[in-house]
Amino acid sequence: MQSNRQFLALLSTLLFVLSGLSITILAAAPSVDQLMDLTGHVNVVVTLTGRDNFTSEYRYNVNVKNNSADHIIADSLIVVLDKITNLAGEDRENLQGEPLVNRFEVVGQDGVTDDGKPYFRVPVGPKKDLDPLDQSPPVTVRIRNRDYVIVFTPSFRVYGQKRPPPEMKPAAVFPQAPPSGVGPSVPPAPGGKTAVDKLIQLLIKKGVFTEEEWRKANQQ
C-alpha cells in the first residue's frame, strides 16, 4: 500500500511538471496576429513530393529561404496557404466567383488565420534564427483536390518575426592631448607624489635617516 501511494505521488508530480513545460512552450510561441508579413523578403520553395490517386491528395515540401539581410526568429515562421490557381492562372471560379482554395481540403494544418486561411508552422532547425541566405527545414503540406481533374498550383505567404538588432555599446571616450605649447607634452604619472611619500616613509622606518633629517634637507 505504501509503495502504491509513493508511485501515485511521483506520477502526480511528473504530470504537474510536464503540464508546466507544455504551458511554457505554448506561451513562448508567438500568436499569428503578432507576426509580420515577410513574403517580400523571403523565397518560398514548393516541391511536389507525392500524389495519392485514390484520395486525390497532393503532398508538398515547402521551404522558406531568407533573401533579406535580417535575421528571422526561426520558431516564429509560418506559411499560409494564400490561394490556389488553375491552369489559366485564375484563383476564383468563373460562375460564382468563389475562391478556388475553398474547393480543396487541407490536411494537417496547425491552424487558420482570422480570414480562414490554413497555416503551417515551419520546423525549427539547429539554429535559433533563419540567417540571411539560409533555408529552413521543409514543412509538409497536404492538399486534397475534390474536383479530381483540375490542374492547380498552391501559393503561399510567409509570416514571422525579425530578430531585433543587438544594442550598440557606447564608444569609449579617450582624453585628448593638450594643444601644442599648453601644459606638459607628457602627462605626469598618476599618483607620483603619493609614491614618493610612501618611499620616504619606508626609508625613515628602515632607519636610513630620521624624519627630522628629512625636514632639514627639504628646508635647505
N, C-alpha and C positions, 0 to 999 in steps of 0.2 A: 504493500500500500504506500509506504514511504517513497519507494523508487518511482511509483506512478505519479505521485504528487510532484516530485522533483522533475520528472520528464515533462509534465504539463506546464510547470513554471518556466522551464527552459524553452519550451515551444512557444509560450506566450511572449516571452522576451524576444525571441527571434522574430516572430511576426511583427512585433512593435517596431523593431529596428528596421526590418525590410519595408514596412509601410512608411517610415520616416525617410528612408532612402528614396522611395518612389516619389514621395511628395517633393523632395529636394530636386530630383531630376526633372519633374514636370515644371516646377517653378523656374528652373534655370532656362528652359526653352522659351524663347520669346514667342508671343502670340502673333498671329498672322497680321493683325491690324497695326502692329508696331513695325512692320517690315517696309522697306522702300523698294520701289521697282528698279531692278538692276538690269533689265533686259537690254538696254542700250550700251551697257558696259561689259557684257559677257556674251559668249557664244554658246548656243545650245546645240549639242551634237546628238542627233537622234539616229539610232541604229535599229533596224528591224532584226530581231533575233529569232523569231519563231512564229508559226501560224498553225492554229488548230482548225481544220476544215469542218469538223463536226460541230463545233460551237461557234465557228467564225470568229475566233479570238486571235488577236494580233498582239505579240509581245515585243516591247521595245526596251532598249537600254538608252537612258537619257543622261548625258554627262554635261557638266557646266564648266566652261573654260573662262577664266578670268582674263579679259583683254584690257583691263584698266591698270592704272598704276597704284590702285588702292589695295589694301589687304581686306578681305571679306571674312567675317566670322563664319567658320565652317558649319557649326551646328545651327546657324540661323537660316541656311539656304533651303528654299522650297522651289519646286517647279509647278506651275499651274497650267493645266490643260486649257488654253485660252480659246481655241476654236479648232474646227475640223473643216477642211476644204475638199471639194470634189475634184473630179478630173478637169473641170473647166476653171478651177481656181475660185469658185464661189463657196461662201460659208453659210449660205441660207437657202432654203427651198424656194423654188420659183413660184409655187402656188400660194402658200400661206406665209411665206417669209420667215418661217421658224428656223432658228439656228440648227445647223446640221448636227452639232455636238449633242443636242437633246435627243437625237435618234440613236445614239450609241450608249452602250453600257460600259462604265469604267469600273474595273475590279481592283479592290485592294488599296484604294486611296486612303490617305491619312486624314482627310477632312475636306470640307468645302469652304470656299470664300463667302463673303457676305452676299455676293451676287450669284452664288450657287455653282461656282466652277470648282471641279475637283483639283486637289493639290497633293503633292507627294514631297516628303522631306528627303533631302539629299543625304546619303550616308556620310558620316564623318570619317575621314581618313586618318592617317597617323599625325597630321598636323592640326593645330587649333585654327589656323587660318588658311583660306584659299589665296595663296600669294599670286602676284602678277604673273601671267602666262601659265599658271598651274591649272590642271584639270581635275575635277572632282571624281570620286568613285561613281559608278553608274547607279542610277535608281531604276528599278524595273517598273514599267507602266504596261498594264494590260487593258486592251480596249476590245469590246465585242461589237461587231457590226450586225445590227438587227436586220438590215436590208440585204445582207449577204452578197449582193452583186455590185455594190457601189465601190469604186476605187476612191480611196480617201487619203488625206495627209493630215496628221495631227500637228498643231502648232502650240508652242509653249512660251510662257513668260516666266521670268525668274525674279524672286523676291528674296531679300536678305538684309543684313546689316553690315556696314563698313566698320572696320576697326579704327577707333579714334587714334590720331597720331600721338606719339609719346610727347609728354610735356618737355619743353626745351628748358634746360638749366640756364640760369643767368650766367653770362660770361664773366670770367674772373677779371677784376679791376687791379691793374698794376700801377704803383706810384710812378709818376712821370719824373724824368730827370730835370733838375732846375735849369733855367736858361743859362746860356754861356755868360760867365762873368758874375753870376749871382750865386753866392754860397759856395761851399766846397764842391769840387767836382766828384769826389768820392765820399759818400756819407760815412760818418764815424761808426764803428762797430757798436751795436746796441748793447747797453749795459756796461760800457767801458769803464766809467767812474766807479761803478759798484765792484767790478772785478779788481781794480787797483786797491780799493779799500779793503777788500777781503784778503788780498795778498799781504798788505801792510799788517793787518791784524794777525795773520798767520805768522809772520816774521817776528812780531812782538811776543806772541805766545811761545815761539820756539826759543826766545832769548837772544835772538840775533842783535837786537837793540831794544831800548826801553821806549815807552810812549813819550817820555819827556825828551829823550834824544831826538825823536822824530819831530816833535813840535819845534825844537830849537833849529833843526835842519830846515824846516819849512819857513821859519822866520828870517833866515839868512838870505 
